[in-house]
Amino acid sequence: MRRRDFRRNVFAAALFVAGLLSPAAAFAHADIIERITALDDQILATPQDPALYLKRGELHRLHRDWPAALNDYKQAERLTPDDPAIHYYRGRMRLEADEPALARPLLDQFLAARPNHADALLIRSRALSRLGAWLAAADDLSRAIALLDPPTPEVYLERARALVAAGPENVDRAVVGLDAGIERLGPLVTLIGYGIDVERTHGRHAQALARLDTLPVQISQQPAWLATRGDILRDLGELRQAKATYRSGLDKIETYPMARRNSRATVELETRLREALQ
C-alpha cells in the first residue's frame, strides 16, 4: 500500500473508532487528507504558485484545521498581496472558527473591492448577527437578496430574524420582507409559518390568522396547522370556533393509519388538541 493510501485509511479508521464521525464522513475527511497530501507535493514542486496555497487552505478549512488554513492563506497573500479574494477566504474561515469579530474586518476589506459579491454579503451578515449588529446584518441580507437570482427562502428568513432581533420597532419591516419573499418564491410554508409566529409573538392575532389563510388548503387542513388556527382563534376570544377547529384536527388524526397515529409526534399533537378542548 502506498504511504498516501495508508495515511488516508488510518485517519478514517481512527475517526470512526473514536466515534467522532460516521463511516461515510470519516472517509470523506480522509479524502480531504489525501488531496492535501497531493497539494503538498505540488507546492514542493512549484512553491511560488499562490493558487496552490489557496486550494490547500480551503481543504484545511473544510477539515477545520484553522491554523493550517490561516498559514496557507498568509502564504498566498505574501505571493499576491493585491488580491482581495484572500480577505474573503480568511473572513469565511474566521467565521466558521466562531471568530466573528475577526471575520468582519476581513470581509469589510473584500467587499470594499467587490461590493456586489453576494456570498460575501451573506457571510458578513452572519458575522454581524453574531456580534449583535442586527440592522447592519439585515442590510447586508437585503443587498444579497437583490443580487441573487433567485435567493433562497433561508435568506429571507435570516433577514426577518435579524430585524425581529433588532427590536419591536422593526417587526413591520420583517413581515414586509417575508411578504416580498412569498411574492417572489411562492406561498412557502417556511416563510408563512415564521410570519405567523412573528405576528402571534407580538400580539397581532388577526394578522396571524390572515397569514394562516394564505397557506395552501391541503396544508392548512393538516392537524398541526388546525391546532395553530385553534390557538389563534382562542387568543382572539373566538372560543366556539377554536373548539370546532381543535375537533377538526382530532377528526383528521383519527383517519390516520395506525402506524402513523401511534408515532410520537402524532401522539403529542393529539394530546395537545385534547388538552386545548378542555
Summary of the structure (lengths in Angstrom):
residues: 278
radius of gyration: 25.4
end to end distance: 70.0
largest distance: 79.0
contacts: 859
relative contact order: 0.04
helix: 79%
strand: 0%
